[in-house]
Each structure stands twice: as structure tokens, then as C-alpha cells.
Amino acid sequence: MSEKRILTGYRPTGKLHLGHWFGNLQNMLELQKDHEAFYFIADWHALTSDWADTSNIRRFTEEMVLDWCAAGMDPNKSIIYRQSDIPEVAELNLYFSMVTPMSWLERVPTYKEQKANITDKDLGNVGFFMYPMLMAVDIAVMRADLVPVGEDQLPHLEIPRDGAPLQQRLSGG
């Protein structure tokens, strides 16, 4: 039996901190030992909330990769990539947007919560609304078997699960 493919990513919207270390980074380091690990910098996800000022995204991206490697992520064991470097992500996102019912995105509780709680940024954009669909695209493009996420992201995993028939329809199957 081959290794399971794991996928997880971070948005480059700030410096890494202890919350990242205890929240997921330690887990990522362990998972790279026994899984085919795909770890990405979710720069398009960052644009959903930080579109008004993108000046730090490049710097935070570079720092994040350096921090991951300093923490013990092994580029010989893990695929580390920037989301925007994979053109298939943008293409599949477009296709998914054509067949994903809006009601699926509207039922994601974190959309309403974050829109209400994050008041220092304008989240009234289509990209923010489609965040869970972009997450589904990330999973589909990388053909991930396992997607470790925080509890707040669990509802987002319903979109890729529900979207499996959509993928078949898009591929003509």
C-alpha cells in the first residue's frame, strides 16, 4: 500500500508564531515522515482577506518557507510550493465556480462568523465568499487523501466531499 498523500497550507498574512507551532506545524513535521506530504503557501487564499494591501505577502511567503525549514521541515521529504505557481488551481477554480451551488458556500458557518468578527478588513469580495471552494480545488488538484485542518476549517471540507460528483461531471465521467 502506498503512502497517503497529505495536504495542508498556511496563508502568508503574518509571521509564524507559537500558535502555529502548537496548532499544526509540529503535526506537519511528524506527518512528513510517513506520508507523501504536500505543504503549500496559500497566497491566493491570502488575497481573499488581504487584497487591499498585498505588499507583505511576498515577504511573508519567503519567511514562512524559511521558518518551516528551520523548524525541521525537510524539502527532501515534503513538496513545498506556492499555490499561485500551480496554474491548474486557477483553472479548476474557474470550472468549480461554474458548477458549485452558491447555497453550498452560503452554509459555511465560518464565512458569516469571520465577516462579522473581522472588522479591520473589507471581506465583502467574491474571493472571500469562495474561499471554501478554492480549498476544495487545492485538494482536488493535489489529489490529497488527508487534509489536516483546524476545527474552524472543518465545514470547508464539506465542499470537496460534496463536490466529487461535480469533478466527475467536469471530466466527462
Secondary structure, 3 states (H helix, E strand, C coil): CCCCEEEEEECCCCCCCHHHHHHHHHHHHHHHHHCEEEEEECHHHHHHHHCCCCCCHHHHHHHHHHHHHHHCCCCCCEEEEEHHHCHHHHHHHHHHHHHCCHHHHHCCHHHHHHHHHCCCCCCCCHHHHCHHHHHHHHHHHHCCCECCCCHHHHHHHHHHHHHHHHHHHHCCC
